[in-house]
Amino acid sequence: MRATAGPLGAAGAPLAGVRVIEIASFVAVPLAGMTLAQLGADVVRIDPVGGAADYRRWPVTDDGTSIYWTGLNKGKRSVVADLRSPEGQRVVQRLIADSGVLLTNMAGRQWLSFETLVADRPDLIHLEVLGRADGSTAVDYTINAGVGFPLVTGPADYSAPINHVLPAWDIACGLHAALDVTAALRRRDQTGQGCRIRLALEDVALGTASALGFLTEAMVNGAERERSGNVVYGTYGQSFTSADGVSFMVVTLTDRHFRDLAELTGSTKVLAALAQARDIDFSDEGQRYRHRDLLSGLFSGWFTERPAAQVEAALAGTSLLWDRYRSFAEVAADERLRDNPMFATLHQPRVGEYLAAGLPASIDGAHPPAVAAPALGAHTQQVLADRLGMSTDEIGRLCQSGAVATD
């Protein structure tokens, strides 16, 4: 059953008419909900009174408003309910039955379980994100520690683990979740069947590590992936620093790339002599990787003798894959951001006006733009009236009892 198009998605958007309830904190599920909203679904986020655990998470503005929370909840509507009281829980259950799609990471709560909710909505699509498949808890940072990546991250001569700052498994899990729900919606349209989806953060990480060969390499070759700093594993890619201290990342994935780097740095004849003297085939990317220190020593002098502006101009005239290392502040101020059609000016109450990214994909030539995140409980009355047909008196009684709350 499809509802009418939600107020946050145009009628022609891919998921226009899809209703979603989201009850979650942190990155994975909110990202899934925001992605579905950007595709046109009407996503209603339900929070406990006072906000969920991530409502005030850093970074925050000077007045304490969470930039993090508003960033991950753009384009949604907000309902606040007492998730501990039976009355509040029942209101939420009715909203889930009306919507037909639930996203949550509140594992282990019987009132939110598939078995309980399907009694009210037989074709329910119920997606639950877990830490681990056995139901035990975990977050991105602990999953990352247990999968192996921090032990192959960082300089070759560094022995302690290094965490990366990107919550990669949360992000991958959130996008998996959005894809899974979209697939379940298609099946429901075709068969009328609902779907119970359980998605474990650890399984996303393990599946990715397997697909990329990190685990298979250990199983088949008995080899442990080495730390290699800023180089690209299995081919030649390396960071270089200019005379004025600006760092660049340069990658050669093809023979043409490698030839261009050799020509740019004036190393073509030296490489030919080295290849002959040491019996090295530099057309083989594996050998380029094995002899990366030799190559880096040869190429780096060209970079250290030139200022960044000259390096950039020279690299721009080649086929090489490259970019200079930039801070977030530099990226935020870069004209390329303003020229990118994915970004548009957004006025976010309590945060301010800034360039915000819409959906990364363009659909029929346009990126669905970002829509401001809601104030906590801003849509409680509207959603209860429109979705459940509650009267003003009924909503007032629920507010008075504390079962629900408004902004």
KEPAFI-89451 format. One record per residue: x negated, y, z of N, C-alpha, C in turn. Coordinates in steps of 0.05 Angstrom, whole numbers, plus 5000, padded with zeros to 4 digits. Example, Ala and Ser with C-alpha at 12.3 -4.5 7.8 and 13.67 -1.06 7.14 Angstrom:
! KEPAFI-89451
473648865156475449105156473649345156;474349555142472749795143474250015157;
This chain:
! KEPAFI-89451
498349765000500050005000498250255000;498650434981497150674979498850914989;497651085005499051325014498651544993;499951764997499551994979496852104984;495852264965493152374967492952544992;490752505007490252655031489552945025;489753125045489253405041486353465035;484453285041481653335038480553215012;482253084996481352974971483253034949;482153134927483853194904485152944893;487552984881489052754872487552574853;485652694837484152534818481652414829;480952444854478552334866478752024867;476451884865476551594864478151464886;478051574911479451444933481751614943;482851784926485151944933487451754941;488751814963490951644973490151434993;487551394996486551205016486451335043;487551205064487451315091485551145108;483851275123481851145140481951255168;481751085187481351165215478451085223;477051275235474251225243474151275274;473051075288472551095316469651005321;467851195324465051125324463251345333;460751285339458751485346456251435330;454451635330451851615318451851615288;450251465274449851515245451351335227;451151065230452050885209455050915202;456750885222459650905216460551185208;459651395222460351665213459451725185;457051625177456151655149457951515130;458851275137460751125120463351285117;464351385139466851535138466551785121;464251925124463852175109463652115079;462251895073462051815044464751755032;466451615047469151555037470751815034;470351995053471752255051470852415027;468252405021467252544998468352424972;469052174973470252034949473252074948;474352224967477152294965478952174986;477951995003479651875024480252075045;482652045058483352205081482452065106;480252155117478952025140479552185165;480752045184481452165210479552045231;477952205243476152115264477552145291;477451935306478751935333476551925354;476652125371474652155392475952145420;474452055440475452075467475552365476;477052415497477152685508474352785515;473653025506471053135511468953055490;469652885472467852805451466352545457;465452405436464052155439461152205447;459551995450456852015460455052185443;455652225418453952375400454952665395;456952745410458253005404456353245408;454453215426452653435432449753365425;449453175408446753075402445153285386;442553295392440653475378440353405349;439753595331439353875337441954025342;441754245358444054405365443454695359;445554855357445255145353444655265380;444255525380443555665405445755645426;448255615417450455585436451155295443;449555115433449854835440451554665421;452454775399453954625379452154435365;452954185362451253985350451254015319;448954085308448554085279448753805269;447753615284447753335277450653235274;452453295293455153195293456753325270;456453585266457853715244456853615217;454253545216453153455191454253185182;454853005201455752745194458752715194;460152925200463152905201464553105183;463053195163464253385144466553245129;468653405124470853305108472853125122;472653085148474452915162476453085178;478552945188480353075207479852955234;480653095255479953015282482452995300;482552755313484652705333483152625359;484152735381482952665407485052505423;484152275434485952105450484451995474;485851925495484751785518484451495510;482051415503481651145493481550935516;481851025541481850845563484650785573;486550955567489250915577490850755557;492650575567494350415549496050595530;496950825540498650995523496951115501;494551205507492851315487491951095467;491350865476490650645459492850565440;495350575450497550495433498050705411;497650965417497851165396495751115374;493351045383491150995363491850745347;492850545359493650295345495750355323;497650535330499650605310498450755287;496550925293495251075271493650885253;492350685265490850485249492750325231;495050245242497050105227498050275203;498450525208499350705187497250735165;494650755173492550805154491750555139;491550335153490750075140487850025137;486150215145483250185144482050295170;480450125183479050215208476050175205;474550385212471650365214470950415243;469450235255468650275283466050135290;464750235310462450095322462950035352;465450045360466149995388466749695391;464649545389464949245389465849155417;467348935417468048805442470548915455;471949105444474349215456476749065444;478148915460480248745450482448905437;483049145447485249305436484549405408;481949405401481149485374480249255356;480649015366479848775351481548725327;480448585308482048515284484448345291;484048155310486247975317488548135330;488048335345490148495357491448675337;489948815320490949015302492448905278;491648665270492848545246495848475251;496548455276499448395283501148635274;500048875275501549115266501249175236;499049085225498449145197497148895184;498748705173497648455162495448495141;495548715125493548755104491348945113;490848955139488849135150486049075140;484549285133481749265128480249365153;478849185166477649245192474649205190;473149425191470249405189469049485216;467449295226466149335252463149315249;461749525257458749525256457749435283;455949245283454749135307451749195307;450449165330447549185331446348945319;447048705329446148455319448448275313;448048075296450247905288451347735311;449747695332450747545355452347715375;452647965367454248145384452648305404;450148255407448448405426447948685415;447248865433446949145425444249205414;444149405396441549495385442149755370;440049915367440150155351437950155330;438050345312436150345290433250315300;432550465321429750465330428850205341;430650065355429949805366429949595344;431849615325431849425302429249465286;428449705281426049755265423649635279;423549655306421249545321421149245317;423449115317423548825316423348705288;423448865267423448765240420648765228;418848955237416148945228414949195216;416649375208415649605193413749785209;414149835235412250015249409349905250;409049645246406349525246404949535219;406349625198405049665173405149965164;405950135183406150425178403850565190;402650755176400450915187397750845175;395650985186392950945175391950665179;390250575161389150305161387650245187;386350445199384750405223386250455249;388850475248390550525271391850265279;391750195305392749935314395449935327;396350165338398950175352401250205332;403650125340405950165322406650455317;407650515294408450785287411350775276;413150905291415950925281416151145260;417651095239418351315221420651465232;420951725224423051895235425751855221;425751735198428251685183429751445194;432251475203433751235213434751065189;432850935177433350805151435550595153;435650445175437550225176440350325182;440550545197443150675201444250775174;442450895158443351005133444150785114;442450575111443150355094445650215103;445950185129448350055140450850225134;450750485137453050655131453850645102;451950635084452550615055453550335048;452450125061453549855058456449855067;457049975089459749975100461750115081;460950345070462650475051463150305026;461050165017461449994994463249755000;462849645024464449415032467449485034;467949715045470749805047471949855019;470449975001471350014974472049754960;470249554964470749284952473249164965;473649194991475949075004478549214995;478449474990480749624979481549514952;479549454935480149344909481549074911;480448904929481648644933484548664944;484948854962487648884973489548984952;488649154934490349244912491149014894;489248824890489748604872491348374884;490848324910492048084923493848144946;493748384957495348444980494148355006;491748245005490348145029488648355042;488648345069486848515084484048385085;482348485103479648385104478448455131;477148265143475548315167472548315159;471248545164468448575156466848625181;464748465186462948505208460148555195;459048775202456448865190454448925212;452348765214450348795235448048965225;447249165241445049335234442449175229;442048965246439648805243439748645216;442048555208442248415183441648595159;442448845161441849035140438749065138;437449085160434549115160433148865150;434048635160432848385152433348325122;435748385113436348345085434648525067;434248775076432548955060429648865060;428648785084425848685085425448435068;427548265067427348035050427348105020;429248285013429448354984426948494974;425648644991423148784983420648614985;420948364994418748184994417048185019;417648355039416048365063416048095078;418447975080418647725094417847495077;418447495051417847285033414747265030;413447485029410447485028409247325050;410347365075409247215097409946915096;412446855086413246575084411746425062;411446545039410346405016407246425015;406146665020403246695018401846665045;403446665066402146655093400546905098;401347125086399747375088401247575105;399847735120400947945136400448215121;402548365116402248615101400348805118;398448925104396549095118397549385119;396449525138396949815138395249935116;396350135103394850255081395150555079;396050685101396250975101398151075081;397351275065399151405046398951285018;397651055015397550924988400050774982;400450714957402850564948401950274945;403250094959402549814959402749694931;400649554923400749394898400149544873;399849804874399149964851397350194860;396950394843395250614853396950864857;397150944882398451194890397051284915;396551554917394851654939395451944944;395052034969395352314975392652444971;392652694962390152854958390653124969;388453264977388653524989387053724972;388353954967387154164950385054324966;383654504953381654664966382754844988;385254924985386555095005388254935024;387854675026389154515047391954415042;392854435017395554335010395354045001;397053875012397053595005398953524983;398153334966399853244944399952944945;402252834936402552544932402552494902;400752324893400552254864400851954861;402551874842403151594838402751524809;401451294804401151194777402450914775;404650904762406050644760405550504733;404650654713404150544687401350604678;400450464656397750514645397550804636;399650914625399551194616399151384640;400451334662400051494686397151484694;396051244695393251214704391251354685;391751324659390051464639390151764643;392551864648392852154651391352254676;391452094697390052174722386952174716;386051974702383251964695382452194678;384052264658383352484640383552754656;385552784672385853034688383353084705;382352884717380152914736377452874723;377452844697374852814682373452554689;374952344694373752094704373851864684;374751924660375151704640372551554635;370351684629367851554622366751404646;366951534670365951404694367451144700;370151154696371750914700371050694681;370550764656369750564637367150434644;365250594654362650484663362950304687;364650394706365150224730366549964723;368349974705369849734696367849534685;366049624669364149444656362049344677;361049524694359049444713360049254734;362449294743363549134765365648934756;366048914730368048724719370848774731;371749024729374349104739376149174716;378549064716380549134695382449334707;381849594700383549804711386249824698;386749664677389449654666391349474682;390149334701391749154719392349314745;394849364751395549534774394649394800;394649134801393648994824390749054830;389149064809386349124812385949424819;387649584809387549864817388049894847;389949734857390549744885388149634902;387049414893384749304908382349494909;381949644888379649824887380550114892;382650154908383850414912381850604926;380150504944378250684958376250794938;375350614920373450704900374650914882;377150874874378551064856379051324871;379851314895380551554910378051724914;375751594919373251734922372551874896;373251754874372651864848374452104841;377052074847378952274839379152514858;378552464884379152674904377552924901;375152904890373453144886374753354869;376253254848377653444830379653614846;381053484864383053624880381853814900;379753724913378553894935377154134923;376554144897375154364885377154584875;379754524877381754704864383854794884;384855044881387055124899389654994890;391654994908394154854903395554944878;395555204873396955314849395755194823;393155174823391755064799392354764796;392354624819393054334819395854284809;397754444819400554414810400854464780;399554674770399754734742398654514725;396354404733395154184718396753934719;397853854742399453614745402053644728;403153884727405653924712405253864682;402853874672402353824644401753534638;402153354657401553074653404152904656;403952644651406152464656406252364685;404352444701404052344728406552394745;407052214764409152244784407752374808;408752604816407352754837409252954850;408553034874409753264887407953344910;408253594918406653694941408253624966;406953584988408253535014409453805024;411953795032413354025041414653975068;414854185084416354165109419254195103;420954125123423854165119424454465115;422954635129423454925126422855015098;420654905086420054975059422154875039;423154635043425154525026427754695028;428454765052430854925057430755195043;428255305040427955565027427355544997;427055304987426255264959428555334940;427955474918429955554899431255304885;429755084885430854844873433354744887;433454804913435854734929438254894919;437755154915439955334906440855264877;439055154862439655094834440954814832;440854664853441954384853444954394855;446454294835449354314837450654144859;449053974872450153824895450654004919;449154234920449354414943451254644937;452654724958454454954956454555084983;455155344984455355485009457655385025;457155315050459255215068459355385093;461755465101462055595127462955395147;461255325165461855135186462355285212;464855285222465355415247463555325269;462655515285460855475308457955415300;457455385274454755335265453755575248;455455655228454755875211455055795182;453855965165454055925136451455825125;451455615110449055495099449655335074;447555255060447855085037448154795047;450354665039450854395048451154215024;450053965027450253775005452953645004;454053614981456453464976455753174970;457353034956456852764948454452754929;452352584934450052584916450752514887;452752344883453552274856455352484844;454952554819456852724805458952544792;461452614794463752464784465052634763;465152534738466252684716464952954714;462252964719460753204715460553394738;461753314761461653494784461153344810;459753474828459353354855461653434873;463153254885465053334905463753494927;464653734932463153914951463653834980;461853934997462053895026464454045036;465853935056468054065070467254075099;467854305112466954335140467954115158;466354055178467153865199469253995216;471053835228473253945243472354015272;473954185284473654215313474853975326;473853905349474853665363477753685370;479353505360482253505365483853705348;482653825328483954025312486453935298;486553675292488853575276490653375291;490353375317491853175333494853215328;495853455331498753495328499653435299;498153535280498853495252498953205244;496953055253496752765245498952605259;499552655284501652515298504352575286;504752815278507352895266507652775238;505552805222505752715194505652405192;503752285206503351995203505451835219;505951915244507751755261510551875264;510952105252513652225254514352315281;512452385298512952475325514052755325;515852805343516953075347515053245364;515553505364513953685380514253615409;516553535418516953455446515353205453;515353005435513852765440510852815442;509852985423507053045424506353205449;508153385457507653535481507553355506;509253155507509252975530506652815530;505652725507503052585506500752755514;500853015506498753195515498853245545;501253265556501553315584500653075600;501052835590500252595605497252535602;495952675582493152635577492452415557;494552295546494152075526492852185501;493452435493492152555471491452845479;489852975462489053255468488653405442;488953665443488453835420486054005425;485254165404482954325407483554565425;
